[in-house]
Amino acid sequence: VGADISRRNRNHYEDGYRVEHVCRVVEEYVSEQVVTGYDVTYEYAGETYTSHMETDPGRKLRVRVNVTPVQV
């Protein structure tokens, strides 16, 4: 088998053909958009507020209300 392969390779070269392995470096850059957070605008008691949240708050947003007395 080895001699047969050797003969085939020799004939292959004698016919003017040559086997070459060509390697090249390919650099590929990928651009992608990634969600890093959510800027949420909501209204409470007639005022508009904006907050940045790391996760999607969904359709409803729970808020904490702090009440302080007004001094007259």
C-alpha positions in Angstrom: 0.0 0.0 0.0 2.8 2.4 0.9 4.6 1.8 -2.4 1.4 2.3 -4.3 0.8 5.7 -2.6 4.4 6.7 -3.2 4.1 5.8 -6.9 0.8 7.9 -7.1 2.5 10.9 -5.5 5.5 10.6 -7.8 3.2 10.4 -10.9 1.2 13.3 -9.5 4.3 15.5 -9.4 5.5 14.3 -12.8 2.2 15.5 -14.3 3.1 19.1 -13.2 0.8 19.1 -10.2 1.9 19.9 -6.7 -0.1 19.8 -3.4 0.2 22.9 -1.2 -1.3 23.8 2.1 -1.9 27.5 2.4 -2.9 28.9 5.8 -3.8 32.4 6.6 -4.9 34.3 9.6 -8.4 35.7 9.4 -9.5 38.4 11.9 -13.2 38.8 12.4 -14.7 41.6 14.3 -18.3 41.4 15.4 -20.4 44.4 16.5 -23.4 43.7 18.7 -25.8 45.6 20.8 -26.3 44.6 24.4 -28.9 45.9 26.8 -27.1 47.2 29.9 -30.1 48.6 31.7 -33.4 50.4 31.4 -34.1 54.2 31.7 -37.6 54.2 33.2 -39.8 57.3 33.2 -42.9 57.2 35.5 -45.4 59.7 36.9 -46.4 59.8 40.6 -48.6 62.4 42.2 -48.5 64.7 39.2 -44.6 64.7 39.0 -42.5 62.9 36.4 -39.5 60.9 37.5 -36.7 59.0 35.7 -34.7 56.1 37.1 -32.1 53.7 35.6 -32.8 50.1 36.4 -30.6 47.0 35.7 -33.6 44.7 35.0 -36.8 45.2 33.0 -39.4 46.6 35.5 -42.4 45.3 33.4 -45.6 47.3 33.0 -45.9 48.2 36.6 -43.4 49.8 38.9 -43.4 49.7 42.7 -42.2 53.0 44.3 -41.3 53.9 47.8 -42.8 57.2 49.0 -41.2 59.2 51.8 -43.4 61.8 53.5 -41.9 64.7 55.4 -43.8 67.4 57.1 -43.8 70.9 55.7 -42.9 73.6 58.1 -44.8 76.8 57.7 
